[in-house]
């Protein structure tokens, strides 16, 4: 297939592009370059990269593609709360506009990177794709709205699929230290203290970033009727953890570190998720890496790159810090458009 990947320079995109290329697909990436200032370790995209905001894409840009995998949104709850109105403009309106343009351009498949954060808060029930959603933040609410509005576009010629990813972890050139396991591992390596911001009781399902890429590839390669207008939770039933359990996994990979707890109720997000549907409908998919594997991988990566506290705290690797910096220095305007067009890398 000829596949357009938005957010190709991001945390997932840096793995997804080579994953799809290795499977024989022709991949073109799109990225606005918010986080291109620095990589944790060198990596090259094996594809042509279009440096452009998704809000500037046109129908002509999308003609000739068989599929679009859409990753390019403001990427987590803190970023969404930084400017909720702009989050709706980019994540909701921008994503639905892109889907409409794909449909007009004859792009037959559209894979949307959603999130298990749509399940929101607070019960002991295990959430399936049919469970009511209860988003707590602008970021999660936008995911729900995009799923609703893009699903309404589905027809015989346009086939969307929605992947509700568990919380990602694992090393990436475009690293994110604002994800729970990655953050705790970075704290362990640089400070020797695995400092939780909650009391450790909230639930989080986890999935390795490379397993997310495997899920995308399986959806693209599945028969249309299996994935047409379907929603899949992406993860593994065995990978639902309390945050305190994640900290203990990290502690085993980084011996000698101690764990400290935050106040109870500091994070209202808590959800356990069932992942039976994706295994049943897409038997080629399974999660190959556990949280323990991820913690060991991160320790080896930090050793290889010589991770320092300064690099761990670098604004580029925490999405909110980077966007605040770009706005405060005038590189981005009030709508997160570049003051100067970024150079194609």
Order of alpha helices (4+ residues) and beta strands (2+ residues): beta-alpha-beta-beta-alpha-beta-alpha-alpha-alpha-beta-beta-alpha-beta-beta-alpha-beta-beta-alpha-alpha-beta-beta-alpha-beta-beta-alpha-alpha-alpha-alpha
